[in-house]
Amino acid sequence: MASIYDVAKLARVSTATVSAVANGQDKVEPRTRRRVLAAIKKLHYQPNLYARNLARGKTCLLGLIVSDIANPFFGEVTQSIRQEAQACGYELSLASTQFSGEDLVLAVKRMLGMRVTGLAIMTTEMTAEVLEILQASKTPAVFEDVGTVSETISNIRIDYDGGIFKAVRYLVDLGHRRILFVRTYPESTEQERPLLSISLRTQAFLKVVKQFESSRVEPEIVSYTGPGPKAGQLAIQKAFDERKEFTAAIAIADPVALGVLHGLHRRGLRIPEDISVVGFDNSYLCEYLHPPLTSVDIPRGRLGKMVVDCLISNIEGKHAGRELVLETNLVVRESATCLIETSRAHLGRSGKSLGRPLDLR
């Protein structure tokens, strides 16, 4: 493998000049820069990041820990943070926990062992040990929802209340009053001790529907344990088995909404003519479902920028840890429509919707 000395010899420059060109510094004269770049290309030179980190006394590596790589939301968050990190000259190391607090602790320890300069923890699980480890190491870190702000720790709080409010208001404006909230739990957790994001979204729903008491909104909640789509499908089955009355459903996350749609289709119900459905997270899958899914949007681009800005400003000593709020919005597609009026405004025992559309215009 070619070394920096080989490149310097071929380009007839110093190793310092090669380093400046390789690091994107603009202090090198254009003709010399072209000669160095041509030598780098000819020799297939790759800078020694390990040596560079030793010289700097720190790495240009950020760590990212997520709960579930298979979940589109976490995948999109990872891509957003990676793009922002690379634009700032940092590389990204990724780990996942599968919603396990023990795995979160191990992932944090591994990241610190790799000497990451900063750590983003975008998980729904949290343990006190993680905070103790990070505070002891003084490593800059940023959390999504679950963090406790300190000198080196920031927390980005998702505006679940605002997103749920917009979803409920939209359904109420369409004439819906019986609204089902579908929540699920990963198999590795217990309903008695739910993950924070599940608790926050559930609390937001219960808080919001109270604001619509004058509109006679009647909320229902159904829960099921397991992977998102499967749990969503089984939760809908459970809702019918328990004779819950609803004309619209809000799923706690888009993968759960996918299962809800499948469960309703299997019962011969039409979406949105018979039941309106709203998801949460606004993953890229939403516009490709049938019908395209209305969903509460957590803007991934903005989240990625906030994460990297928090970390780098802390690394560089510009800001101590801080709490930021990320606003949510409702992206309207075709999975919700005006209420279909029935004799009692609910599904019949057969699971079929009765009556004709109610014109609310």
N, C-alpha and C positions, 0 to 999 in steps of 0.2 A: 504494500500500500504506500502510495506516495506521501511524503512528509512535507511540512511547510518549507523545509530547507530545499527540497527538490523543486518546488514551485518557484522559490526565490531565485534559485540558480538558473532555471530555464527562462524566467522573466527578466533576469538581470536586475533584481531589486533586493532590498533587505527583507528579512522575515517580518519586520514591523510593518512594512508596506503591504505584504501579503495579508497579514492579520487585519489591517485596516480595511482592505478591500473585502475580505471574507466576512467581516463584521458589518459591512454596509456603511462604513464611515465615508463622508463626502470630502475629506481633506486631501484625497489623492488626485493628482492631475489627470484629466480624462484620458490622455494618450497612454499614460502609465497604467491606469486602471484597465484599459482594454487589453494591454499586454499581459497583465496579471490574470485577468479573467480567461484569456485564451490559454494560458499555461494551466490554470485550474481545470479547464475543460479537457485539455489534451491528456493530462495526467490522472484525471478522475479523482481529484483531490477532495477529501472530506475533512473538515476541521475536527480536531480532537477535542470534543466537548468536555471530556474528563479533565484534560490538561487546562482547558480554559477555566473550568470551575475552580480548579486548585489555585490558579493564578488570582482569580477574583476573591477567593475565600468563601464563595457561596455558589449555589447552582442557579441556573435559569430554568428551574423545573417547578411547576405547580402541580399539586396533587388534587385529584377530584374523586370523591367517593359518592356513589349513588346507591339507591336501594335495589333497583332492578333494571338491568341493561335491556331486557326484553320489552319493557314498557316503553311505547313510543315517546312518552313525555320525557323520560330520563335520557333517551337517546338523543332527542332534539336539544335538550338542555346541554348535554355533553358536547354536541357539535357547536353550539353557540359559544360556550365557554372556550372550547379549543380554538375557534377562529379569533376570538378576542385576545386570547393568550398569545397566539402566534403573531398577531399584529403588533404586540408589545414586546416581541423578542423572547417569549417563553415557550417552552414545550410543556406538554400535559401528560401526566401519568394517571391511569384510570383504575379504580377498584369498585367492586359492588359487594353488597352485604346480604341480599335476599331477605331484607327486613329483620335481620338478626342483630341484637345489641352486642352479643359476643363477637360476631364477625366485624362489627363496626370498630370495636376496640382493637382487634387484631389489624384491621386495615389502617387505622391511624398509626399504630406502632410501626407497621411496615413502611408507610409513607415517611415518617420521621427518620426511620433507618436509612431511607434513600436520600435524606437530607433535602427534602423539598423546601423551597423558599417560602411557600405559602400553601394553604390547604383549604379547598372548598368542600364542604360536606352538605350535599343535597340529598338528605335522607329523611324519611319520615320517622325513623327510630332514633333514640338518643339514650345515653347513659351518663351518669354523673362522672364516671371514670374517664370518659373522653374529655370532658372539660378540665378535669384535674391534670391529665397528661399534657394537654395543649397549653394550659396556663403555666405548668412547670417548665415546659420547653420554650416558652415565649415565641412560639411559631405563629405568625399571622394566620388567622383562619376566618372563614365566613360560613355561616349556616343559613339554611332555608327554614325559617320558622322556629327551629328547636334550640337555637343558641341563646346564651346569656352574654350580653355585651360586657366587655372589659377592655383593658388597654390594647390587647392584641386580637380581640374577637369581635367580629361584626355579625349582625343578624339581619336577614332580608325577610320581612314579613309579607306574606301574600295576602292581598285584600279579599279573603274569602267572603266576608259579609257583603261587600259591594257586588261581587260576582253573583252570589246566590240571590241577592235582592233584585238584580236586573233580570235574572232568569224567572223568578217568581212573579215579578211585576209583568213581564212579557206574557206569561201564561194567564195571569189574571185578566190582563187586557184582552186576551183572546176568549175570555169567558169561562176559563177553568176555575173551579173552586176545590175539587177533590184532587189533591196533588200528592203523589207517592214519591218518597225519597228512598232510593235504592242504594244501600251501602253494603260493602263487602269487607272481609278481613282476610289478610294472608293466612295461610294454614299454620304458619309458625307463630302466630299471635293468638291472644285470647280476647274475647269480646269484653271481659271484665276489665282488661287493661289495654284498650285500643291504642293504636298508633296515633301520634299527635295530629297528623293531617286529617285522619278519619274523624277524630274528636272535633277539630276545628270546623270542618265542613258540616258535620252534623249539628254542632252548636249554632253555626251560622244559619242553617236552614230553620231550626226551631226558633231562633231569635227573629228571623225575617218574617216568618208566617204570622207571628204575633202582631206585626205591623199591619197585617191585612185582615185582622179580625173583623173590622167593620165591613169588609167585603165578603165575610162569611167563608173564608178559606178553611177547609177541613184537611189538615195534613195527616198523612200516614207514613210510617217508616217500616221498611222490611230489610232484614239483614241476612247475609249468608257468608259462609267461610269458604275460601278457595281461590284459585286463580281468577282474575278479573272476568273474562268473557263467560267462563263456565259458571262462576258464582252469580253473575248477572242473570243468566238464563234460569238458574235454579231459584234465584230470589223471586223472579216473576212467577214461576210456578208456585212458590210458597205463598205469594200474595194472593193468587187465585184460590189456593187451597184454604187460606184463612179468610176468604170472602172479603178482602179489603176492597173498598170502593174508590176508584180513581179514574179520572179521564186524562190525566197527564202524569208523566214520571220524570224525575230528575235523577240521573245516575251520578254517583260520587266521583266517577272518573270515566273517561272515554272507553277504555277496554270493558268496563262494566256495562256501559251503554250498548256496546256491541252485542253482549249477551242478552241484554234486555230486548233489543230489536229482534234477535233470533228467537227468543222465547215467545214474543208476541206474534211473530210470523208463524211459528209452529202451531199456535192456537187459531190460526186463520184470521187474525186481526190485521187491519190495515193501518199503516203509519203514514201520515198523521190523521187520516179520516176517522179512525176509531180511537186511537190513543196517540197523544202528542208526547214526544220524547226529547229531553234535553240532556246533553253530556257535560263533562267538566274537564278542562285542560286544553281543548281545541287542538288535538293532535292532527297531523297531516292526513290521517285516515278518514277524518270526518267528512271531507268533501267527496270521498269515493264510496261511502256507504250508500245503501238504498233504503230510504231516501237519504240524501246528504244530511248530516247531523248538525242541528243547532247546538252550540256548545259555549261554555264560559271559557274565555281565552286568558291564559297566563302567557303574556308576550315573552317568548323565549329569547329573542334578540336583546330586549331590554334587560332581562334577567342576567344573561351572559355578560353584558357590559357592566352591570352593577357589581357582579361577583368579582370580575377581574379588576375593576376600578378600586373596589374596597381592598383587595389583597395588595395590589401594587402600591397604592397610596400608604398602606400600613407598612409594607416592606421598606419603602423609601422614607418613612418617618414623617410623611406629610399629614396624616390623619391617624388618630387613635381609633379603636373599634367604635362602631356606630350602628344604630338601628335605622334601616330604610324600609319604606313601604312600596310594594309593587302593585299598582292598580290593575284590576281585572276588568274585562269587558265581555259583552255577549255578542257572539257572531251568529247571526240569524241565517239559517238555511231552510230546508224543506221538511224537517221532521216534526214541526209543530204548526198547528193551524187552529182556526176558530172551533170552539166546542161544538160537537154534534149533540144536539138536544135529544134527550131521552125522557121517558115518562117520569123518571126520578133522577135524571142527570147522572146515571152511573151505569156500569156494565150489568147486563142481565146475568142470571146464573149460568147460562150456557157459555159465557165468555164472549158473546157476540154483542156488538154495539147496536142499539135500537134507535130508531128515529131518523130525523133529517137534520142537515146542517143548520145551525143557527146563524143568521146574518147579523153581525155586530157592527156593520158599517153605518 
